[in-house]
Amino acid sequence: MSAPEIISGIVRKAGRLDKALADETDLSRARVQALIADKWVEIDGTPAASPSLKVSEGTNFQITVPPAAEAEAQPQDIPLDIVFEDDHLIVVNKPAGMVVHPAAGNPDGTLVNALLHHCRGELSGIGGVARPGIVHRIDKDTSGLLVVAKSDAAHEGLAAQFADHSIHRRYLAICAGNPAQNEGTIDARIGRSDANRKKMAVLEKNSSRGKTAVTHYTVLKRMNDSALIECRLETGRTHQVRVHCASIGHALLGDPIYGKTPKSLKPLLSRLKFERQALHAAELGFLHPISRETVSFHAATPPDMQELIDELARSNR
């Protein structure tokens, strides 16, 4: 089971405790009330006694959000694009729109549900009942390669490589505008945004929050108000490519959270019905945790992204 989430901060508007905390976090007022009742909320270091407690501006708070109990994922007969498979692991090319594992709002229809059916339940149990075999993730609306562990030994070996950043990951992305340099490195910590805890953000370099994140990029093709770029990841933080590209003024086309599509390209994206971030996990390489052989896999650019690239390149002529 995952660790509890700790939310701390300062009340910026005096009033009832439950309302003040709901305003300061992405928790609902009802959720805050339930956490107060279960003694998960502290005010100035003391457990809060009541949701109706009056708090003043500047009051310190800390909320411990316990992890939700995991529900066991069920096998579902969902087609998979399998790039490689052996007794220890499976590499799949995930389509955009598919969630990796069940969670609130996505109880089924996920990659895990499909894998449980395909592998007849033979996945590593290290990830827990809701996410068996899952060593890493890519966003729902990002397409491309993932490796999933079928045995615990493979899971441990792959997890160690992700932890020491020895996994090779290459993404293709279409960003808004044209980067000034043909290549560069974005070295910027990533953590939860202060303004919106559902979003990630680049943090100050000396911040004690967040995690180190490094992305190397190369411009492959300059197009109409956009560019096709290659991103090679040293680290694998949540929304890393999306946040890093947005931080240098070149958010990914179609990104509903971090992007802002140039006005000149809105008609094209609308005509193509391109409604996701233009991001594809194109290459994945690692040391096979059992055979110790170096393996590398490639997934071709999906049709929707390729169509967008072709149209952008054509309009640039």
KANORPE-V67959 format. One line per field, one symbol per residue. ss: DSSP state (2 for helix, 1 for strand, 0 for the rest). psi: psi as a letter, one per 30 degrees, with the letter a starting at -180 (. if undefined). A space follows every 10 residues. Layout:
ss = ???
psi = ???
This chain:
ss = 0000111111 0000112222 2222000022 2222222000 1110011000 0001100001 1111100000 0000000000 0111100011 1111000000 0010010000 2222222200 0000000000 0001000000 0011111110 0222222222 2220000111 1111110000 0011111001 1100000001 1100000000 1001111111 1110011111 1110000002 2222222000 0100000000 0022222222 2000000011 1111111000 0001111100 0022222222 2222200
psi = klllkkklak kfklakeeee eeefagklee eeeeeeeghg kkjhgkkkek fgkkllkfkk lkkjjkkkkk kkkkkkikkk jkekkafflk kljklkfkke lklkfifagl eeeeeeeegh filkfeflff hkfjelllle gklakkkkkf leeeeeeeee eeeghfkkkk lkljlkajke lfllkjjkkk akkeejffll lklkegkfla lkkkkklkke kkajglkklk kkkelilkge eeeeeefggi lkkfjfeflj kkeffeeeee efhjhlkikk jekkklkkfe fgkklklkkl kleeeeeeee eeeeff.
